[in-house]
Amino acid sequence: MMIRRGLLARLRGVLPAAIVVAGVCLTFQIGGIRVNASTSLPLGLYKITTDPSAKLVEFCPAEPFASLSEIRGYRGKGNCPDGAEPLMKPVVAVEGDTVDISNKGVTVNGKLLRNSAPRPFDRENRPLAHWSFGTYRVAAGTVWVISSFNSSSFDSRYFGPILAASIRCRLRVLITE
C-alpha cells in the first residue's frame, strides 16, 4: 500500500506537466509550428508557410538514408513512414543550378557553402559515406539541402538531391536562439 501511495504521489506531480507538454505539442502541430532542437538549424520555432520560395523545408529522407539516419540516432521518433522524425534543412540548389561536391565542400553555382565539407566519420566515429564527388546539374523535380549551420549535419552531401515531392512543408523562422 505504501508503494502505491508513493507512485500515486509521483504521478500527481508529473501528470500535470505531461498534460501541459502534450497540449503545447498539439497546439504547435495544429498551428503549423515546428520546434527545431537539432543542430542543423538554429534552435527555435519555425512556422509553416505557403510561400513556395521559402528556403527552409521539412521532409522525410528516402531509403536507404532514412534507415541509416534512424538507426544511428540522427533522427528521433516522429511521424515519417519509418517512424522517425522529419528533417528540417535549407534548400541550397534548385532546378538548373550547378552543384559540385569535393573534399573541400559543396559549391553551388561557383560559391562554396560554409561548413559543407563531407566528413568521413560521424560524431560517434562511425564511417560515413558521402555522395559521389563530382559536378551535378540539379534536375527538374529535385532540390539539394545543405546546412551551413553545422559541419556535422546529415544532408545532401551524404544522400544527394531529394525529390521536391518529398517536401512536406516549407518553413519560415518564427523565433530562434
N, C-alpha and C positions, 0 to 999 in steps of 0.2 A: 504494500500500500504506500509506503514511504517513497519507493522508487517512482511509482506512478504520479504522486504529487509533485515530485521534483521535475519530472518530464513535463507535466502539465504547466508548471510554473515557467519552464524554459520556453514552451510553445507559446504561452501567453505573451512573452517578451519578444519572440521572433515573428509571430504571426502578423501583427500589425505592420511591421516593416516589410515583410514579404508581400502583403496586400498592396502597400504603397508602391513598391518597386514594380509589381505586376501591373498596377494601374498606370504608372508612368510609362512603362514599355508599351502597353496597349494604346495609350493616348498618342505616343510618338508614332507608332505604326499607323494608326488611323489618320493622324495629322500629317503624314508624309515626312516625318523627321527621322533621320538616321544618325546614330551615335557612332563615331569612329573612336575606337580605343587602340587601334593598331598604330604602328609607326610609319605606315606608308603615306599617310596624310597627317596634317596637324590634328592633334586631339581636339575633338569638338563635336558640334552638332551641324548636320547638313540637311537641307530641305530639298525634297523632290521638286523639280521644275519641269515645265513643258517646253522650255527653251531648247530647241534642237541644236543650238550652238554651244550649250553648256559643256565645258571641258572635263567635268568630273562625272564618272559613271559608276554604276553598281552592276555587277554581272556575276554569274556563276561560271567558273572555269570549265572548259571541256576536258574530257578524259584524254590521256591518262593523267593530266596535270591536276584535275580535281582530286583524284585519289591520292596522288603524291602529296599535295598540299594538306589534305585532311589527315593522312597517316602521320605525316611529320609534325603536325600541330601548328602549321602556318595559319590555319583557319579553325575557329571554334565551332561549336554546334550552331546550326542555323536552319534556314528553310530552302536551301538549294536541293536539287534532286538527290544529291549524295548525302544529305543530312547535315552538311556543314554550312557555315555562313558564306554569304556572297563576298566578293572582293570589291573594294572601292578604289579606283585608280584614276589618274588624269589621262585623258586622251592626248597623245603627243603627235600622232600622224593619222591622216585620213586619206581616202582615195586620191591617188595621183601623187602623193608625197613620196619622197625617196628616203628610205631608212637604211643606214649602214651600221652593221654590228661588228665590232672588233674588240680586241682585248683592252683597248683604251676606253670603250664605252659605246653608247648608241648615239649616232648622229642622224638628225632629221633635217633634210634639205640643206645639208652642209653645216649645221650647227650642232656641236657636241653638247649633249644633255648632261648636266651636273649629276654626280653620283650614279652614273648609269653603267659603269664597267661591270661586266658579269663576274661573279665570284666563283671560284672553283669548288668552294665548300660553303655550307650553310653555317649558321651560328653554333650548331652542335658538332661542327667539323665533319659532317656527312658530305660525300661528293654530290655536287650539284651541276648537272649538265646544262649548258647554255644553248640557246637557239644557234643554229649554224652561222658562223661568221660569214659575212658577205653583204652585198647590196641588194635591196629589195624595193620594188615599186609597189606601193600599197594598192591592193586590188579592190575593185568595187565590192561593197558589202562587208569590208573588214576595216578594223582600226588597230592601231598599236597603243598599248597602255604602259606607261613607264612612270614610276615615282622618282622624282629627283629629290624628294624629301629625305629618303633613306637609301643608302647604298646597299642595304640588305633586303630590299623589297622583292617579293616574288611577283614578277610581272612579265611583260613581253620579251624581255631579254632572255627569259628561260622558256616561255611557251609560245613565243611568236605572236602573230596577229590574232585577234579574236573576231568572231563573227559579230557584225553590228547587230544582228538579230538576237544575240545573246545578252545584249544590254537590257537590263530590267528597268532601269530608270536613269535619268540624268539628274545631277545634283548641283546645288549652289551652296556656298558657305553660309551658314546662319551665324554661328559663333565658334571661334576656335581659341585655343590657348595662346 
